[in-house]
Each structure stands twice: as C-alpha cells, then as structure tokens.
Amino acid sequence: MVGLLNLCSLVLGLVAWILPVVNLMRYKKHDQRMKWAVLSILSISACTLSLCFQIFYTKHLVEREDWSALMDTAGTMAFVAAVLIIVTIILNAITLIVYRIRTGNKDVPG
C-alpha cells in the first residue's frame, strides 16, 4: 500500500507536466478560454498532490524509524521535488504567455 504513494507521486508529477503541454498543443483553437484556466489549475494541483504523496511517504519512513532509507533518499527527493516545481511553473508560465499573446490581453489572464 505504501508503495502506491511513490507510484501516485510519479504519475501525478507526469500529469503536472503533460497538461501544460496539451494546453500548448491546443492553443490555436478559439474556444480555449476556460479550458486553458482549468488545465493550468489541474496541472498545479497535480504537482501539489505529487509532493504531498512524497511527504506522506517520508512520514511513513519516520514512523517505521527507517533512518537509513531516509538518509539515502532525502537528497534525491529534495532535488526531484525542486525540479518538479520549477518545470511545472515554467510550463504553466509559457502557457500563460502564449494565451496572452493569442488573445491580445496583456492585463488579465482570465
């Protein structure tokens, strides 16, 4: 059951990156106004849930007092979490920029 935390975290991290890419591939359609915002919110939510599952997994290791596993994975987990957040923010920022250019709206994204 605990192994599912890592699997779900990986899947949600991929979803967080795939949704902005799908948004960018579909940006030429004219009725994307609400879909753009929904996909961006879902992307950021998937990123957040992915990190939450990693926190739950770390909590599980602490409860088991598996200090060697924590020491082995803590550095990598922190690095991967930072990469996930940075890439998700960049992809969603690119989507926002493309959306603003397409609509000609420089002030309000929605």
Order of alpha helices (4+ residues) and beta strands (2+ residues): alpha-alpha-alpha
